[in-house]
Amino acid sequence: MIAILVPVLSRPQNARPLVESIHAATTVPYEIHFLCSPGDGAEIEAVSEMTQESRAQGTVVSFANGPGDWAKKINFGFAITQSEFCLLGADDLRFHVGWDKAALKVAEDTGAGVIGTNDLGNATVMRGLHSTHPLVRRAYVETYGTIDTPGQCLHDEYSHQWVDTELVETAKVRRQWAFASDSRVEHMHPFWKKGDMDATYEKALSTSKEDHALYQQRRLLWSRAAMRAG
């Protein structure tokens, strides 16, 4: 079973296309969990429509929208689900047929805890070195957690950026990273001319300098762990 975790904010128009894409492309057992912010009325209403029409579920998280929103919602989603795998999703994704079986095959073949999906946009991702929306094994989170917080999927002190990089780089140090090139979970981001810039994207991009500085500070934690491991 895959739990597809979808943090959302102020994009009610994306809920239906996302659900339709997942339904059309996914063949293994799965569940969709939309994670909404308190007070985001239009988004909550759109998600409610999807929960009535499909197998999607919607939850309003217990904290206000703010820095670290995506990571906090992913951690919240991990806590309320029990599936063996979680896809760290978003509402600007297009799922391609076979994405699920390709990712699960790599997970089975390698035993890795963090399986990169192919977003068909980011050059580093397409080289197999990174993933913006990976599949994460629950046992990995329960056994390892972040580099300094056992049982937690993502470090949530980044405002938005670099949190996925920390996850991937930490998994590499632990020899728990693998990439599934045929697991195509396309990121319909304005950077790749596949979507339009909006306030949610602008919010995510507004703290690039601060997020990178935090990443540079924290990378010493897993660099030291790698040195200790030899």
C-alpha positions in Angstrom: 0.0 0.0 0.0 1.2 3.5 -0.9 -0.1 6.5 1.0 0.2 9.5 -1.4 0.7 12.5 0.9 -0.4 15.8 -0.7 0.3 19.0 1.3 -1.9 21.8 -0.3 -2.2 25.5 0.0 -4.5 27.9 -1.9 -4.7 25.9 -5.2 -8.2 24.4 -5.1 -8.2 24.1 -8.9 -5.5 21.4 -8.7 -7.3 18.9 -6.5 -9.4 17.3 -9.2 -6.8 17.0 -11.9 -4.4 15.5 -9.4 -6.9 12.8 -8.2 -7.8 12.0 -11.8 -4.1 11.6 -12.7 -3.4 9.3 -9.7 -6.5 7.2 -10.5 -5.6 6.8 -14.1 -1.9 5.9 -13.6 -1.8 3.8 -10.4 -2.5 0.1 -10.2 -1.2 -1.0 -6.8 -3.3 -0.4 -3.7 -3.0 3.3 -2.6 -4.7 6.0 -0.6 -4.6 9.8 -1.2 -4.3 12.1 1.8 -4.7 15.8 1.2 -3.3 17.9 4.0 -4.9 21.3 4.3 -4.2 24.4 6.4 -6.7 25.9 8.8 -8.7 28.7 7.2 -7.9 27.7 3.6 -11.6 27.6 2.8 -11.6 27.2 -1.0 -8.9 24.5 -0.8 -10.8 22.6 2.0 -14.0 22.8 0.0 -12.3 21.4 -3.1 -10.7 18.6 -1.2 -14.1 17.8 0.5 -15.6 17.3 -3.0 -12.8 14.9 -3.9 -13.3 12.9 -0.7 -17.0 12.5 -1.6 -16.3 11.4 -5.2 -13.2 9.3 -4.8 -11.0 7.4 -2.4 -9.2 10.6 -1.4 -9.1 11.7 2.2 -8.7 15.2 3.5 -7.3 16.4 6.8 -7.0 19.9 8.2 -3.7 19.9 10.1 -3.4 21.3 13.6 -1.0 24.1 12.8 -1.3 27.4 10.9 0.3 27.9 7.5 3.9 29.2 8.0 7.5 28.4 7.5 8.2 24.7 6.9 4.6 24.1 5.9 5.3 21.3 3.3 7.6 19.4 5.6 5.3 19.8 8.6 2.4 18.5 6.6 4.4 15.5 5.3 5.4 14.7 8.9 1.8 15.0 9.9 0.7 12.7 7.1 3.2 10.1 8.2 1.8 10.2 11.7 -1.8 9.6 10.6 -1.1 6.8 8.1 0.1 3.3 8.4 1.0 2.3 4.8 4.4 0.6 4.2 5.4 3.4 1.7 4.6 7.1 1.5 4.9 9.2 -1.6 6.0 12.7 -0.6 3.6 14.5 -3.0 2.3 17.9 -4.0 -0.7 19.1 -6.0 1.3 20.1 -9.1 2.2 16.5 -10.1 1.2 14.4 -13.1 1.5 10.7 -12.6 2.5 8.5 -15.5 1.3 4.9 -15.9 3.7 2.5 -14.2 5.1 5.0 -11.8 4.1 2.9 -8.8 5.3 -0.5 -10.0 8.6 1.0 -11.1 9.3 2.6 -7.8 8.2 -0.5 -5.8 10.4 -2.8 -7.9 13.5 -0.6 -7.2 12.5 -0.7 -3.5 12.2 -4.5 -3.5 15.4 -5.0 -5.5 17.6 -2.6 -3.4 15.9 -2.6 0.0 16.5 1.1 0.0 14.4 3.4 2.3 14.2 6.4 0.0 13.4 5.8 -3.7 13.7 8.7 -6.1 11.0 9.2 -8.6 11.7 10.9 -12.0 10.1 14.4 -12.1 10.9 14.9 -15.8 12.2 18.4 -15.3 15.0 18.8 -12.8 18.3 17.9 -14.5 19.8 16.6 -11.2 16.8 14.4 -10.7 16.9 13.0 -14.2 20.6 12.0 -13.7 19.4 9.9 -10.8 21.1 12.0 -8.1 18.1 13.6 -6.4 14.3 13.5 -6.1 11.9 16.2 -5.3 9.0 13.8 -4.6 10.4 10.4 -3.5 8.8 7.3 -2.2 9.8 6.7 1.4 9.6 3.4 3.3 7.9 3.7 6.6 10.5 1.4 8.2 13.2 3.8 7.1 11.6 6.7 9.0 10.9 4.6 12.1 14.4 3.2 12.1 16.5 6.3 11.2 14.4 9.4 11.0 16.2 12.6 10.1 19.9 12.9 10.9 19.1 14.3 14.4 15.4 13.4 15.1 14.5 9.7 15.2 11.1 8.8 13.8 10.7 12.0 11.8 10.6 12.0 8.0 11.7 15.5 7.2 13.5 18.3 9.1 10.9 21.0 9.2 13.0 24.1 10.0 13.6 24.9 6.4 11.0 27.4 5.2 10.6 25.3 2.0 13.7 24.6 -0.1 16.5 22.2 0.5 14.4 19.9 2.8 14.2 17.3 0.0 18.0 17.6 -0.5 18.7 16.8 3.1 16.4 13.8 3.0 18.2 12.4 -0.1 21.7 13.2 1.0 21.1 11.7 4.4 19.7 8.5 2.8 22.8 8.3 0.6 25.1 8.4 3.6 23.1 5.6 5.2 23.2 3.6 1.9 19.4 3.8 1.8 19.0 5.7 -1.5 18.0 4.3 -4.9 16.6 5.9 -8.0 13.7 4.6 -10.1 14.1 6.3 -13.5 11.0 4.7 -14.9 8.9 6.0 -12.0 7.7 9.1 -13.7 6.0 11.5 -11.4 6.1 14.7 -13.5 6.5 18.0 -11.7 4.4 20.6 -13.5 6.5 23.5 -12.2 6.9 26.9 -13.8 10.7 26.3 -13.8 10.1 23.7 -16.5 7.5 25.9 -18.3 4.7 23.4 -17.3 2.7 25.7 -15.0 2.1 29.3 -14.1 3.8 31.2 -11.2 1.4 31.9 -8.3 1.5 33.1 -4.7 2.2 29.6 -3.4 5.3 29.2 -5.6 6.4 32.7 -4.8 6.2 31.9 -1.1 8.3 28.8 -1.6 10.9 30.7 -3.5 11.1 33.7 -1.2 13.5 32.1 1.3 16.1 30.5 -1.0 19.1 32.2 0.7 18.0 31.4 4.2 17.1 27.8 3.4 20.5 27.2 1.7 22.3 28.6 4.6 20.5 26.2 6.9 21.3 23.3 4.6 25.0 24.2 4.6 25.0 24.3 8.4 23.2 21.0 8.8 25.1 19.1 6.1 27.9 18.8 8.6 25.7 16.4 10.6 25.5 13.7 7.9 29.0 14.4 6.6 30.4 13.6 10.1 28.1 10.5 10.1 29.6 9.4 6.8 33.2 9.8 8.2 32.3 7.8 11.2 30.9 5.0 9.1 34.1 4.9 7.1 
